[in-house]
Amino acid sequence: MPPAFSEQEKERITALLLESGRALFTTRGLRKTSLEELVAPAGIAKSSFYVFFDSKEALYLELMLRQMAEVRERVIDGALTSTDDVREGLRRFLRASLDELGSNPLYGRLMTHPEEMDAVVRKVDPARVNASPDNPANALAEFVAAGLGSGDLVKAHPAAITGVIQAVLLLPMNADRLASPEHYPQTLDLLVDIVARGLTPRKE
């Protein structure tokens, strides 16, 4: 039976598990990370892990949720909805999201390995992610719905518009496949501008 931990010990061990989870999940991935590796920095037995989290997936989800509010602030509040100009909001959102994927290892990992998010959702309650007010995906869906309603976005299915936005965010992982990879920064800037203009059919 796992030992009892004081509240102070629980806080310390939880912090260590989150720290080791962030490091391991972003470098080795969810499947290849073992419980032994996760608990080693905390100095607890594998069986004690379940005092803190129900599964590796639950730890992964907790890391996501803890970052979600910060991510939303950067890509939604500080970019997408920071202006009344829908086109400029899209430009800012795409650039901020690309910066986030480049600087945030966990979210970058989710973009390049979507099967890990699928594994998390299968193991835990997906409503914890989907219903979170801090989920950037919810804010983007609301933005698209409002843009379609006001006529500021091109007439298309919301999923198609979101898909176009997601396609831009996939470019970084395929940069080396471009005909001229050395022109990747200019290509990305041009693509962001083309997509923002193409999705907002207002007259100049």
N, C-alpha and C positions, 0 to 999 in steps of 0.2 A: 504494500500500500504506500503511495507517495507520501512523503513527509508533509506536515503542516507548515505553512509559511506565514510569517507575520506580515502585516500590511506593508511595512517598509521593505521587507524582502521581496514581496510580490511586485512592488513598484520597480525595484532594482532589477529583478530578473526579467520582468516584462520588457524593460528598456533594452536589456542586453539581447533578448530574443528578437526584438524588432531590429536592432542594429545588425545582428548576424544574418537575419532574414533578408534585409535590404541588400547586404553585400553579396550573399550567396545567390539569391534569386536573380539578381541582375547580371551575375557572371556565369553561374552554372545552370540557372533555370530551375523551374519548380520540380520537374521530374527527377533531375540528377542530384538535387540537394537532399541529403539524408538527415534524419532526425539527430544522428550522432553529431553531424557538423553544426546543426542549429543549436544544440544544447551545450556544446563544448565551451564556448566563451562564458556561459552562465554558470558552469560547474554543477549542473544538475543531471540526474539520470533521465534516460529517454522517457520512462514512465511518468516522470514529473512534468514533462512538457504539456501533458493533457490537463494539468491543473490550470494552465494559462491559456491554451488554445485547443480547440477540438480537433484540429488537423493542420497540416502544412498549408492547406488552402485557406483556412481561416486566418492564419498569420499573414498570408499574402494579401488577403482582402483587407485586413486591418491596416496594413501598410498603405494600400490604395486609398482607403477612406481617410486616413490621417493626412494624406497629401492633397486630397481632392479639393478642399476649400482653398488651399494656396494656388493650385492649378487654375481653378475657376477664376480667382481674383486676377490672375495674369492674363488668361486667354479670353475670358468673357468680360468681366468688369473693366479691365484695363485695356481691352482691345475691341472685341466685337460690339459691345454696347456703349463704348466710350464716345461715340459720335452719333448724331442723327442721320448722317449720310450712310446709307446701307452699303453702298459700294466701298467706301473707305473703311467701314466697319469690317467688311469681309477681308479686305486687304490686311488690316491690322490683325484680324483673327488668324489668318493663314500664316503670317509671319511670326506671330507670337506662339502659335502651335508648333511651327517648325523649330523655333528656338527651344521650346519646352522639350520636344522630342530629342533634341541634341544635347540638352543640359540635364535632363531628368532621366537617369538610367532606368528606373522602374517603368516609366511610361514609354520610354523608347523600346524597352523589352516587350511590352504589351503590343506595340505596333508591329514589331518584327516577328513576334511569336504569339499570334492570336489564339492558338490552341491552349495556351496557358490560362488565358481568361476563361475559355470554355471549361477547362478543368475546374477552375475556381467556382464558376456558376453552378456546375453539376454537383459540387460538394457542399455548397453553402446556400443560404437563402438569397436568390438573386434580387429580391426586393430591397435588400440592404444597399445595393448599388443603384438599382433603377429608381427607387423612391427617394434617394438622397437629394435634398435641395441643393447640395454642392456639386452634383454631377454635371460637368460641362456639357455632356451629351444632351441632357434635358434642356439646358439653356439654349443650345444650338437649335434643337427641334422647335422651341418656342420662337426663336428668331426667324426661322424658315417659315413657320406657319404665319407669323405676323407679316413677313415680307410678301408672301403669296396673297394674303388678304388685302394688303394695301396696293398691290400691283407693282411693288418695288423689285420683286424678283421675277425672273422669267417663268412663264406658265409651264410647269412640269410637276411630276409627282414629287412630293417632299423627299422620298427616299432617293430619287434620282439626283436631286440637288445635293443632298448630303453625301451621296456617292461621289459626285464630282469633287466636292471639298476633300473627302477622304483620299481621292486619287492623288491630289496634290501632295498630301502628307506622306504618300508612299514613295515619292520620287527620291528622297535622300537615300533610301536603302538600295536604290537601283542606279545611283549616280555613276558607278563604274561601268554601267552598260551603255551609257550615252556614246554617240559617235565621237564626241569631243569632250571627254570628262573634264578637261582643263577649263572648259567654259560653263561648268556646272553652276557657279553662283549667278552668272548672267541668265542662264537658262531658267533657273528657279525664280528669279525676279520677274522675268518675262512671263512665265507661266502663272504666277500669282496675279499679275496685272491682267492677263488675258481672261483668267477664270473670273476674277472680280467684275470685270467689264461684261463678260458674257452672261453672267447670272443676273445682272442688273440692267435691263433693257430700256433705261430712261434715255430721253433725247439729250444730246449734248447742247 
